[in-house]
Amino acid sequence: MIDAPAPIRPNPPPLAELVGLLPESVCVVDAGGTLLYVNDAFEGLLGYTRDEFIGRCIFELVHPDDREETLDQARRVTAGEAQRHFRNRYLHKDGHSVDLLWSARWLPQYGVRLGVAREINELRRVEEELAHRAHHDPLTGLPNRRSLHDAFDRLRIAATRSGTPLSVLYLDLDGFKRINDRLGHAAGDVVLEEVARRLRAALRQGDFVARVGGDEFVALLPGCDTLCAGTVCASLMRSLHAPFSLRGQSVSMDASVGIASHPADGRDLGPLLVHADTAMFAVKRARKPATD
């Protein structure tokens, strides 16, 4: 009986060829960050050719705002801590930033760090959009009540440290219900968008305004005492009262505004809003004819 010939086992392809086929971007750097190898995907990631990469320090390509954190991560990887979900930004050859998600490992037997990166620009865009939605009013684009609390905490700390005043304005539109009843809610939405635009334009640089209810808005005025707040309030009223065309009709808006001052009327946002809201309703009740 004739023995069958042993099967021929092909030689495996070089590792570099296999890595070159990966869709993920792969690079190898020495302990100091000098690029020793990049695969095909990495070559197309930042707009440079392989020859332009090799011998260059990879940290030069990191976005300046992320460089220090990236250096710290590289030190930790070199110390033996595997990194699987590190995010940072690199600069493309044409100047725009590229968001990357990294996994990296130190290979002490070769004295190199191996990094695998995936571009996550779309993930970053979705995260930023979700964060914006969570903190902004979808109709007017103004910050919402959650953002108001965050902004107040930040401005209160600054005011306390500097010993400067901080005023709160609570603004409620007059006659808004009549516009909704007469022209419809779609027209009311247009009015709210226009009011938001005018409030942003009329406030001082550094002021903050949020929509906190249907036709209610709150403004934070850092460095502004009660007298200053009254001046800002008058400017807002002039801006809102200027007529604009809505469905062929001339519309002019007014508002009732209450003022509260930190720390005289309260140190936290809740008591200050109650004080300003109460003052606003006193103004509204005093108006004749009665407004809503």
C-alpha positions in Angstrom: 0.0 0.0 0.0 1.4 3.4 -1.0 1.2 6.0 1.7 -0.5 9.2 0.7 1.8 12.2 0.5 1.7 14.5 3.4 -0.4 17.6 2.8 1.5 20.7 1.9 1.2 23.4 4.6 1.5 26.8 3.1 3.7 29.3 4.9 1.6 31.8 6.9 1.7 35.3 5.5 3.9 37.8 7.4 2.2 39.4 10.4 2.5 42.8 8.9 0.4 41.7 5.9 -2.4 40.4 8.3 -2.3 43.6 10.3 -2.5 45.6 7.2 -5.8 44.0 6.3 -7.5 45.1 9.6 -10.1 47.8 9.3 -8.9 49.3 12.6 -5.9 51.6 12.6 -2.8 50.0 14.1 0.4 51.7 15.0 3.6 50.8 16.9 5.7 53.3 18.8 8.8 53.1 20.9 8.9 54.2 24.6 9.3 57.9 23.6 6.4 57.8 21.1 8.3 57.6 17.9 6.2 55.9 15.2 7.9 52.7 14.0 5.0 51.1 12.1 1.5 52.0 10.8 -0.9 49.8 8.9 -2.9 50.8 5.8 -6.0 52.0 7.8 -3.8 54.2 10.0 -2.2 55.7 6.9 -5.6 57.0 5.8 -6.7 58.1 9.2 -5.0 61.5 9.4 -4.1 62.2 5.8 -0.4 61.4 6.0 1.5 58.8 4.0 3.3 56.0 5.8 6.6 57.6 5.0 5.4 60.8 6.7 4.4 58.9 9.8 7.5 56.7 10.3 10.0 58.4 12.6 7.7 61.1 13.7 6.6 61.5 17.4 3.0 60.6 17.6 2.3 63.1 20.4 3.0 65.9 17.9 -0.2 64.8 16.1 -2.4 64.9 19.2 -4.8 67.9 19.6 -3.1 70.4 22.0 -6.0 70.3 24.4 -5.6 66.5 24.8 -1.8 66.2 24.7 -1.1 66.2 28.5 -3.8 63.6 29.2 -2.5 61.5 26.3 1.1 61.6 27.6 -0.2 60.5 31.0 -2.1 57.6 29.4 1.1 56.6 27.5 3.1 56.5 30.7 0.5 54.3 32.4 0.5 51.9 29.5 4.3 51.7 29.5 4.1 51.0 33.2 2.1 47.9 32.4 -1.5 49.1 32.6 -3.4 48.0 29.5 -5.7 50.7 28.0 -8.9 49.6 26.3 -11.1 52.7 26.0 -9.1 55.8 25.9 -10.5 58.7 23.9 -8.7 61.7 22.5 -8.4 63.9 19.4 -5.7 64.0 16.8 -5.1 66.7 14.1 -5.6 65.7 10.5 -3.1 66.9 8.0 -5.6 69.5 6.7 -6.1 70.9 10.2 -9.5 69.4 11.4 -9.7 67.3 14.5 -10.4 63.5 14.4 -11.9 61.8 17.5 -10.3 58.4 18.2 -11.0 55.5 20.6 -7.8 53.6 21.6 -6.8 50.3 22.9 -3.1 50.1 23.8 -0.6 47.7 25.3 3.1 47.8 26.2 5.2 44.9 24.9 8.3 44.9 27.1 10.0 42.1 25.2 10.2 44.4 22.2 10.3 47.8 24.0 7.3 49.1 22.0 3.6 50.2 22.6 1.0 48.7 20.3 -2.0 50.9 19.7 -5.3 50.2 17.9 -7.5 53.1 17.1 -11.0 53.6 15.8 -12.4 56.9 14.5 -15.5 58.0 16.5 -16.4 61.4 15.0 -20.0 60.3 14.5 -20.3 59.0 18.1 -18.9 62.4 19.4 -21.5 64.2 17.2 -24.4 62.1 18.6 -23.2 62.6 22.2 -22.9 66.3 21.8 -26.4 66.4 20.2 -27.9 64.4 23.1 -26.1 66.6 25.6 -27.5 69.7 23.9 -31.0 68.3 23.9 -30.7 67.5 27.6 -29.7 71.0 28.5 -31.7 73.2 26.0 -35.2 74.0 25.1 -36.1 72.4 21.8 -38.2 75.2 20.5 -36.1 78.3 21.3 -32.7 76.8 21.6 -32.3 78.6 25.0 -30.8 76.7 27.9 -33.5 74.9 30.0 -34.1 74.7 33.7 -31.3 72.1 34.3 -28.8 74.4 32.6 -30.1 77.3 34.7 -29.2 75.5 37.9 -25.7 74.6 36.6 -25.1 78.2 35.5 -26.3 79.6 38.8 -24.0 77.4 40.8 -21.1 78.5 38.7 -22.0 82.2 38.8 -22.8 82.0 42.6 -19.3 80.6 43.4 -17.7 83.4 41.3 -19.8 86.1 42.9 -19.0 84.8 46.4 -15.3 84.7 45.8 -15.2 88.1 44.3 -17.7 89.7 46.6 -19.7 91.0 43.6 -23.5 91.0 43.2 -25.6 88.6 41.2 -29.2 89.4 40.1 -32.0 87.1 38.9 -34.7 88.3 36.6 -38.0 86.3 36.3 -39.8 87.3 33.1 -43.3 86.4 32.1 -44.8 87.5 28.8 -48.0 89.7 28.9 -50.8 88.8 26.6 -49.2 85.6 25.2 -52.4 83.5 25.8 -54.4 85.9 23.7 -51.9 85.4 20.8 -52.3 81.7 21.1 -56.1 81.9 21.2 -56.3 84.4 18.3 -53.5 83.1 15.9 -53.0 79.6 17.0 -50.2 77.7 18.8 -47.9 77.7 15.8 -47.9 81.5 15.8 -47.3 81.4 19.5 -44.2 79.3 18.9 -42.9 81.9 16.4 -43.4 84.6 19.1 -41.4 82.5 21.6 -38.6 82.0 19.2 -38.5 85.8 18.5 -38.6 86.6 22.2 -35.7 84.2 22.8 -33.7 85.8 20.0 -34.3 89.3 21.4 -33.5 88.3 24.9 -30.1 86.9 23.8 -29.4 90.0 21.8 -30.4 92.5 24.5 -28.5 90.9 27.5 -25.0 91.9 28.3 -22.0 89.7 27.5 -21.7 87.1 30.3 -25.4 87.2 31.2 -27.4 83.9 31.0 -31.0 83.4 30.0 -33.1 80.2 30.1 -36.6 79.3 29.2 -38.2 77.7 32.3 -41.8 77.4 31.3 -44.3 78.1 28.5 -43.8 81.9 28.3 -41.5 82.2 31.3 -37.8 83.1 31.2 -35.1 83.6 33.8 -32.0 85.7 33.3 -28.8 85.6 35.5 -26.9 88.9 35.7 -23.4 88.5 37.2 -21.8 91.6 38.7 -25.2 93.4 38.6 -26.9 94.9 41.6 -30.6 95.8 41.9 -30.0 99.2 40.2 -28.1 97.6 37.4 -30.7 94.9 37.0 -33.4 97.6 36.6 -31.4 99.1 33.8 -31.0 95.8 32.1 -34.7 95.1 32.5 -35.6 98.4 30.8 -33.4 97.4 27.9 -35.1 94.1 27.6 -38.5 95.7 27.6 -37.6 98.1 24.8 -36.2 95.2 22.8 -39.4 93.0 23.3 -41.8 95.9 22.6 -40.4 96.6 19.1 -43.2 95.4 16.7 -42.7 92.6 14.2 -44.9 91.0 11.5 -46.7 87.8 12.3 -49.1 86.4 9.7 -49.7 89.8 8.3 -50.3 91.4 11.6 -48.1 93.7 13.6 -47.3 92.1 17.0 -45.7 93.8 19.9 -44.7 92.0 23.1 -44.5 93.2 26.7 -43.5 91.3 29.8 -43.7 91.5 33.6 -40.4 91.1 35.3 -39.4 90.5 38.9 -35.9 91.0 40.3 -34.1 89.2 43.1 -30.6 89.8 44.4 -28.0 87.4 45.7 -27.3 87.1 48.6 -29.8 89.7 50.0 -32.9 87.8 48.8 -31.4 84.3 49.1 -28.2 82.3 48.6 -29.7 79.5 46.6 -31.5 79.5 43.3 -34.8 78.2 44.8 -35.4 81.1 47.2 -34.2 83.6 44.6 -36.6 82.3 42.0 -39.5 82.5 44.5 -38.6 86.1 45.4 -38.3 87.1 41.8 -41.5 85.2 40.8 -43.4 86.9 43.6 -42.1 90.3 42.5 -43.0 89.6 38.9 -46.7 88.8 39.8 -46.9 92.0 41.8 -45.9 93.9 38.7 -48.4 91.9 36.6 -51.2 92.6 39.0 -50.4 96.3 39.0 -50.7 96.5 35.2 -54.0 97.8 33.8 -55.8 96.3 31.9 -55.0 93.0 33.5 -52.6 90.8 31.6 -52.0 87.1 31.5 
